């Protein structure tokens, strides 16, 4: 199945697809509000501001599978993201990224290897997948890779060409 055709729901509950983001280059990230890596929201928002008018968007997917670090409901998540980090990029409903209830989007994404060649389960909150405008996944960045790390920015720039 093409990534852009997989059924999703926005954080406000509206039906959506990644294809509905006008075939932009995307950085798909599983996010959490109560994680040691939560400050990465700031870097994600800066990427959105830096590249948003060039055909790029971050796409956030709240996930509560890692130590219960995203316990809130949709309204609470939206309020936290807006008030704390000024998030303007699209946020989607809370999903599972691993296990038997893994969302179909992540069933596809986790097949992509990281820089060391390892594919498989998402390791923790804030794992990042770069999706090109044609729906390919040219890069995967593990959770501790900062959103504005040189390798992430270079991969975004290359995908935007």
C-alpha positions in Angstrom: 0.0 0.0 0.0 1.3 3.5 -0.8 2.1 5.5 2.3 0.1 8.5 1.0 -3.1 6.4 0.8 -3.1 4.9 4.3 -6.1 6.1 6.3 -5.3 8.4 9.2 -7.1 10.7 11.6 -6.0 14.2 12.6 -5.7 15.0 16.3 -9.1 16.6 16.0 -10.6 13.4 14.6 -10.9 14.4 11.0 -10.1 11.7 8.3 -6.8 12.3 6.6 -3.9 10.8 4.6 -0.3 11.7 4.2 -1.2 12.2 0.5 -3.5 14.9 1.7 -0.4 17.0 2.6 0.0 17.8 -1.1 2.8 15.2 -1.7 5.2 17.2 0.5 8.5 15.8 1.8 7.6 14.7 5.3 9.4 14.0 8.5 7.1 11.5 10.3 7.8 11.4 14.0 6.2 9.5 16.9 5.9 12.1 19.7 5.2 12.2 23.4 4.6 15.0 25.9 6.2 13.6 29.0 9.5 12.2 27.6 13.1 13.3 28.2 13.2 13.8 24.4 10.1 16.0 24.4 12.2 19.2 23.9 12.8 17.9 20.4 9.4 19.5 19.6 11.2 22.8 19.4 13.7 21.5 16.8 10.8 20.0 14.8 9.0 23.3 14.8 12.1 25.1 13.7 12.4 22.6 10.8 8.7 23.3 9.9 9.4 27.1 9.9 12.7 26.7 7.9 11.4 24.4 5.2 7.6 24.6 5.4 7.3 27.0 2.4 9.6 24.8 0.3 7.3 21.7 0.2 8.2 20.2 3.6 6.2 19.3 6.7 6.7 17.5 10.0 3.9 15.1 10.7 3.5 14.2 14.4 2.0 11.0 15.7 1.5 10.8 19.5 2.2 7.4 20.9 1.8 6.1 24.5 3.8 2.9 24.1 7.0 4.0 25.7 6.7 4.2 29.5 3.3 5.8 29.2 4.8 9.1 28.2 1.8 10.3 26.2 -1.1 9.6 28.5 -3.4 12.5 27.5 -6.3 12.7 25.1 -6.3 14.6 21.9 -7.4 17.9 23.4 -4.7 17.8 26.1 -2.0 16.8 23.5 -3.1 19.7 21.2 -3.0 22.2 24.1 0.4 21.0 25.3 1.9 21.2 21.8 0.5 24.6 21.1 1.1 26.3 24.4 4.5 24.7 25.2 6.2 24.6 21.8 4.0 26.6 19.4 3.6 23.6 17.2 2.1 24.5 13.7 2.8 21.2 11.9 0.0 18.6 11.5 -0.6 16.3 14.4 -2.5 13.1 14.1 -4.4 10.8 16.5 -2.5 8.8 19.1 -1.4 5.4 17.6 0.6 2.3 18.3 3.9 2.2 16.4 4.9 -1.3 17.6 3.3 -4.5 18.5 0.1 -6.3 17.4 -1.9 -3.1 17.1 0.8 -1.2 15.1 -0.8 1.3 12.8 -0.6 0.4 9.1 1.5 3.5 8.4 4.2 2.3 10.9 3.9 -1.3 9.6 5.3 0.2 6.4 7.8 2.7 7.9 9.6 0.2 10.2 10.7 -1.7 7.2 13.1 1.1 6.4 16.6 0.6 7.8 18.5 3.3 9.8 22.0 4.6 8.9 23.5 1.4 10.4 21.2 -0.8 8.3 18.9 -1.9 11.1 15.1 -2.0 10.4 12.4 -3.2 12.7 10.6 -1.8 15.7 10.6 1.9 16.7 13.1 2.2 19.6 11.5 5.1 21.5 9.6 8.3 21.2 10.8 10.8 18.6 12.0 8.3 16.0 12.0 10.1 12.6 11.2 8.8 9.1 11.8 11.0 6.1 9.2 10.4 3.4 9.9 11.9 -0.1 7.2 13.5 -2.2 6.8 10.3 -4.2 6.1 8.3 -1.0 9.5 6.6 -0.7 11.3 6.5 2.7 15.0 7.5 2.0 16.1 7.9 5.6 15.3 6.9 9.2 16.7 8.6 12.2 16.7 7.1 15.7 15.2 8.9 18.7 18.3 10.6 20.0 19.1 12.1 16.7 18.2 15.8 17.1 15.7 17.1 14.5 18.2 19.8 13.4 21.2 17.4 13.3 23.3 17.9 10.1 22.3 14.4 8.7 18.6 15.2 9.1 18.8 18.7 7.5 21.0 17.3 4.7 18.5 14.5 4.0 15.5 17.0 4.0 17.4 19.3 1.6 18.3 16.4 -0.7 14.6 15.2 -0.8 13.4 18.7 -1.6 15.5 19.0 -4.8 
